[in-house]
Amino acid sequence: MFGVMTLWFTGAVVLFVTTSATDRRILLSDPDYVAQQLNHLQSELQDLKVQVESQKHTIDAQQQTINSQQLAIQKISTGDSGNGTAYTRWGRNDCPHNTGTQRVYSGYIGGGYFSHRGGAGNSLCMPDEPIHGENYYNVNPGLIFGAELRLGHDVFGLAQNDEDMSCAVCRNSEHTISVMIPGRTQCYQGCVEAYNGFIVTGDPNDPSNVDYICMDGHPHPIPGGQQSDNGQLFRPTIAKCGSLPCPPYKDGKLVPCVVCMM
């Protein structure tokens, strides 16, 4: 920092410049020294401009961080933790191309044997990259078989029946709830569709029970799985009037389904 004081003497003008180190007299008649001081001032001014621009970038970055933290706080306060929702896409080994959807894993539909009187009635999505344990067990164990579409290949646009069926577990980070709605091809207002298809289950005359699942309307069978190996057997499902009111349902109509997120 320096101060400037001008004194007028007879025949000359003297400019006093006070700096933090010393006091110097600058004669205005010395253009070289004046030019040197101006260049020095311009250099300091340029340095200050660079510092200001750097500080501006720092402030902008800090503001972005603050905005991001405020958004995270808002999500927590409204109960939206961003954990998302997961669902199984039966009949396909890929996931829908919704925003925020990713595949957790893909594999094969597994379940009980169609003619067994006991065991589970639900279906499992068995991963195509299993990690086996070390132990074997052979004292009346439960059994998991593969699954086939026994009937209804024409409903799903397949070339033949007895196709082994695939599956995928999908996660969506934009929504927090997923639900399968039977009897509809579209989601209710306010929901986003994950996929749609038809309700399938087992033969009502088979000894075993098979839970209803929503099979994708455009399934991807497992390559090489066209032979009839039995296992858990699926077929399309129709509505039966009686306890199920008609209308709104229609007797003998295929039951569609849609998986929705909200």
C-alpha positions in Angstrom: 0.0 0.0 0.0 1.2 3.5 -0.7 0.0 7.0 -0.4 0.4 9.9 -2.8 1.1 13.6 -2.0 1.9 16.3 -4.5 3.9 19.5 -3.5 4.5 22.4 -5.9 7.9 24.0 -5.8 9.2 26.8 -8.0 10.1 25.3 -11.4 9.2 21.7 -10.5 6.5 19.4 -9.4 7.4 16.7 -6.9 5.2 13.6 -6.3 5.7 11.9 -2.9 4.8 8.2 -2.9 4.7 6.6 0.5 5.1 2.8 0.6 5.2 0.4 3.5 9.0 0.2 3.1 10.2 3.7 2.5 9.3 7.1 1.2 10.4 8.0 -2.2 10.3 11.2 -4.3 9.1 10.7 -7.9 9.7 13.6 -10.2 7.0 13.8 -12.8 9.6 14.8 -15.3 11.0 11.2 -15.0 8.7 9.3 -17.5 10.6 6.0 -17.2 10.0 5.8 -13.4 6.3 6.7 -13.8 5.8 4.1 -16.5 7.5 1.5 -14.3 5.1 2.3 -11.4 2.1 2.1 -13.7 3.2 -1.3 -15.0 3.6 -2.5 -11.5 0.1 -1.3 -10.6 -1.3 -3.0 -13.7 0.4 -6.2 -12.7 -1.1 -6.1 -9.2 -4.5 -5.3 -10.7 -4.3 -8.4 -12.9 -3.3 -10.5 -10.0 -6.3 -9.3 -8.1 -8.6 -10.1 -11.0 -7.3 -13.7 -11.1 -7.8 -14.0 -7.4 -11.4 -12.7 -7.7 -12.2 -15.2 -10.5 -10.8 -18.0 -8.5 -12.9 -17.0 -5.5 -15.9 -16.9 -7.8 -15.4 -20.5 -8.9 -14.9 -21.6 -5.3 -18.2 -19.9 -4.3 -20.1 -21.5 -7.2 -18.8 -25.0 -6.3 -19.8 -24.4 -2.6 -23.3 -23.3 -3.7 -23.7 -26.5 -5.8 -22.7 -28.5 -2.7 -25.2 -26.6 -0.6 -28.0 -27.2 -3.1 -27.2 -30.9 -3.2 -27.2 -31.2 0.5 -30.5 -29.3 0.7 -32.1 -31.7 -1.8 -30.9 -34.7 0.3 -32.3 -33.2 3.4 -35.6 -32.5 1.7 -35.8 -36.2 0.5 -35.1 -37.4 4.1 -37.7 -35.1 5.6 -40.4 -36.2 3.1 -39.6 -39.9 3.6 -38.0 -40.3 0.2 -34.6 -41.8 1.0 -33.9 -42.7 -2.6 -33.7 -46.5 -1.8 -36.0 -47.3 -4.7 -38.0 -50.4 -5.3 -37.3 -53.9 -6.6 -39.5 -56.4 -8.5 -39.2 -59.6 -10.5 -39.8 -59.5 -14.2 -41.2 -63.0 -14.9 -40.4 -64.4 -18.4 -37.6 -62.0 -19.3 -33.9 -61.8 -18.5 -33.7 -58.1 -19.0 -35.3 -55.1 -17.3 -37.5 -52.4 -18.7 -35.9 -49.2 -20.0 -37.5 -46.9 -17.5 -35.6 -44.0 -16.1 -33.6 -45.2 -13.1 -34.1 -48.9 -13.7 -31.2 -51.3 -13.5 -30.9 -55.1 -13.5 -29.9 -56.7 -10.2 -29.5 -60.1 -11.7 -31.1 -62.5 -14.2 -31.8 -66.2 -14.2 -34.3 -68.9 -14.5 -37.8 -69.4 -13.0 -37.7 -72.2 -10.4 -40.4 -73.9 -8.3 -42.0 -77.2 -7.3 -42.8 -80.2 -9.5 -46.3 -80.1 -11.0 -47.4 -83.6 -9.8 -46.0 -83.4 -6.2 -48.6 -83.1 -3.5 -46.4 -81.1 -1.1 -43.7 -78.5 -1.4 -44.0 -74.8 -2.1 -46.4 -73.2 -4.5 -44.4 -70.0 -5.1 -41.9 -69.3 -7.8 -38.3 -68.2 -7.4 -36.0 -66.3 -9.8 -32.9 -68.5 -9.6 -29.7 -66.5 -10.5 -27.7 -67.6 -13.6 -24.5 -67.2 -11.6 -25.1 -69.3 -8.4 -22.5 -69.6 -5.6 -22.9 -73.2 -4.2 -22.4 -74.0 -0.6 -20.2 -76.9 0.5 -23.0 -79.2 1.9 -25.2 -81.8 0.4 -28.4 -83.0 1.9 -30.4 -86.1 1.0 -32.8 -86.8 3.9 -36.2 -86.0 2.3 -35.1 -82.5 1.0 -37.3 -79.9 -0.6 -36.9 -79.7 -4.3 -36.6 -76.8 -6.8 -37.1 -77.5 -10.5 -37.1 -75.3 -13.5 -40.3 -73.9 -15.0 -42.0 -74.3 -18.4 -44.8 -72.6 -20.2 -46.9 -75.8 -20.7 -49.7 -74.1 -22.6 -50.4 -70.8 -24.2 -47.4 -70.2 -26.5 -49.7 -68.4 -29.0 -50.8 -66.0 -26.2 -47.2 -65.0 -25.7 -46.1 -65.1 -29.3 -43.8 -68.1 -28.9 -43.2 -70.8 -31.5 -44.2 -73.7 -29.2 -45.1 -74.8 -25.8 -42.8 -76.3 -23.1 -40.4 -73.4 -23.4 -38.2 -73.0 -20.2 -38.8 -69.5 -18.8 -36.3 -66.9 -17.7 -36.6 -64.0 -15.2 -34.8 -60.9 -13.9 -34.8 -59.0 -10.7 -35.0 -55.2 -11.4 -34.4 -52.2 -9.2 -35.8 -48.7 -9.9 -34.2 -45.8 -8.0 -36.9 -43.2 -9.0 -39.8 -44.9 -7.2 -40.2 -46.5 -3.8 -43.1 -48.9 -4.3 -43.9 -51.5 -6.9 -47.1 -53.6 -7.1 -48.5 -56.2 -9.5 -52.1 -55.4 -10.5 -54.1 -58.3 -12.0 -57.0 -57.7 -14.4 -55.5 -54.5 -16.0 -53.3 -53.7 -18.9 -52.6 -50.2 -17.6 -51.5 -48.6 -14.3 -53.8 -46.3 -12.4 -53.2 -42.6 -12.6 -50.1 -41.5 -10.7 -48.2 -44.8 -11.3 -45.6 -45.7 -13.8 -45.6 -49.0 -15.7 -42.7 -51.4 -15.3 -44.1 -54.1 -17.6 -47.3 -55.8 -18.5 -48.4 -59.3 -19.5 -50.8 -62.1 -18.5 -51.5 -63.9 -15.2 -50.2 -67.5 -15.3 -50.5 -70.4 -12.9 -50.6 -74.2 -12.8 -53.2 -76.7 -14.0 -56.1 -76.8 -11.5 -56.1 -80.6 -12.0 -52.5 -81.0 -10.9 -51.8 -82.1 -7.3 -49.5 -79.2 -6.6 -50.4 -75.5 -6.2 -48.7 -72.7 -8.2 -49.0 -69.1 -7.2 -50.2 -66.6 -9.7 -47.5 -64.6 -11.3 -47.5 -61.8 -14.0 -45.6 -63.3 -17.0 -44.3 -60.7 -19.4 -46.4 -60.4 -22.5 -43.3 -60.8 -24.7 -41.2 -63.4 -22.9 -37.6 -64.5 -23.6 -37.4 -68.2 -23.1 -34.1 -69.9 -22.1 -32.1 -70.9 -25.2 -32.1 -74.6 -25.8 -35.0 -75.2 -23.4 -37.7 -76.3 -25.8 -38.0 -79.9 -24.7 -40.6 -81.0 -22.2 -38.7 -81.6 -18.9 -41.7 -80.8 -16.7 -41.1 -79.1 -13.3 -43.2 -76.1 -12.4 -45.7 -75.8 -15.3 -47.5 -72.5 -16.2 -50.5 -71.8 -18.4 -52.6 -68.7 -19.0 -55.4 -67.9 -16.6 -59.0 -66.9 -17.3 -61.7 -65.3 -15.2 -64.6 -67.5 -13.9 -67.8 -65.7 -13.0 -69.6 -66.5 -9.8 -67.8 -65.3 -6.6 -65.9 -63.2 -9.0 -68.5 -60.6 -10.2 -69.4 -60.4 -13.9 -69.5 -57.6 -14.8 -67.0 -56.0 -14.5 -65.2 -59.3 -15.4 -66.1 -61.5 -18.3 -66.3 -65.3 -18.0 -63.5 -67.1 -20.0 -61.5 -63.9 -20.7 -57.7 -64.0 -20.3 -56.6 -62.1 -17.2 -54.0 -59.5 -18.0 -51.6 -57.9 -15.5 -49.4 -54.9 -15.1 -46.5 -54.2 -12.7 -46.7 -50.5 -11.6 -44.3 -48.2 -9.6 -45.1 -45.2 -7.5 
